[in-house]
């Protein structure tokens, strides 16, 4: 499942919690798509389980010519593994976006997983 961001301006890093029913699915892999908005000069800083989901931190790698990015696109790719039959919604909480100076960035269209549901059969 892709987690998308829209209308970003000078986005350098992001942290957020991805929430779902842990009795139904688990996040088997979290990665930054090379063709996503952050590009290849990015890193997955952390991805660790929390109660009800997974907490994620991603960002650009500091270096010459590797500034914040602007635009829309895939920020993150999450692969889920089914654990039990049923369905779960996907929600995002505790979102924080930062620019290349470490200051909070306001993004008009935040992270998009609206209406996302995973069905395990």
C-alpha positions in Angstrom: 0.0 0.0 0.0 1.3 3.4 -0.9 1.1 6.4 1.5 0.9 9.5 -0.6 1.5 13.2 0.2 0.1 16.1 -1.8 1.1 19.7 -2.3 4.3 19.4 -0.3 6.7 22.4 -0.2 10.3 22.0 1.0 9.6 18.6 2.6 12.7 17.1 4.1 11.5 14.7 6.7 8.3 13.2 8.1 7.2 11.2 11.1 3.8 9.6 11.7 2.0 6.6 13.2 0.2 4.2 10.8 -2.7 2.5 12.7 -4.5 -0.7 11.9 -6.0 -3.8 13.6 -3.0 -5.8 14.7 -5.2 -8.9 15.2 -5.9 -8.8 11.4 -2.6 -7.7 9.8 1.0 -6.8 10.5 3.3 -4.4 8.6 5.8 -6.8 7.2 7.9 -4.2 5.3 8.1 -0.5 5.2 10.2 1.2 2.4 10.7 4.4 0.5 9.9 4.0 -3.2 12.8 5.1 -5.4 10.4 6.8 -7.7 8.5 8.5 -4.8 8.5 12.2 -3.9 11.6 11.9 -1.7 13.6 10.2 -4.4 16.8 8.2 -4.0 18.5 10.6 -1.6 16.3 9.4 1.2 16.4 7.1 4.2 14.0 5.2 6.4 15.1 6.5 9.8 13.0 4.2 11.8 10.0 1.9 11.6 9.0 0.2 14.8 5.9 -1.4 16.2 3.6 0.6 18.5 0.3 -0.5 20.1 -2.2 -0.5 17.2 0.3 -0.1 14.3 3.7 1.1 13.4 5.6 4.4 13.9 7.6 5.7 10.9 10.3 8.3 10.4 11.7 9.1 7.0 13.8 11.8 5.5 16.2 13.1 2.9 19.9 12.4 3.5 21.8 15.6 4.3 24.3 16.6 1.6 25.1 19.0 -1.1 22.2 19.4 -3.5 19.8 17.3 -1.4 17.3 19.9 -0.2 13.7 19.5 0.6 11.3 18.5 -2.1 8.0 20.0 -3.4 5.1 18.3 -5.2 2.9 15.3 -4.7 3.6 11.6 -4.8 4.3 8.4 -2.9 6.1 9.0 0.4 6.2 5.4 1.7 5.3 1.8 0.6 3.9 -0.6 3.3 3.5 -4.3 2.7 1.1 -6.1 5.0 0.7 -9.7 5.9 -2.7 -11.1 6.8 -3.0 -12.7 10.3 -6.7 -13.5 10.6 -9.8 -13.3 8.4 -11.6 -10.0 8.5 -10.9 -6.4 7.6 -9.2 -3.4 9.0 -9.1 0.3 8.2 -5.9 2.2 7.9 -5.5 5.5 9.8 -2.6 8.0 10.2 -2.0 10.0 13.4 0.7 12.2 15.0 1.9 13.5 11.6 4.9 15.9 11.6 6.5 17.3 8.5 9.9 19.1 8.7 11.8 21.3 6.2 15.6 21.1 5.7 16.1 23.5 8.7 14.2 21.2 11.0 11.2 23.5 11.2 7.6 22.4 10.9 6.1 22.5 7.4 2.4 22.8 6.8 1.2 20.6 3.9 -2.2 21.4 2.4 -3.1 17.8 1.5 -1.4 15.7 4.1 -0.9 12.0 4.0 -3.5 10.1 2.0 -4.9 6.7 2.9 -8.5 7.9 3.1 -10.9 5.0 2.7 -8.1 2.4 2.8 -9.2 -1.0 4.0 -7.3 -4.3 4.0 -9.4 -7.4 3.7 -7.9 -10.7 4.8 -9.7 -13.8 3.6 
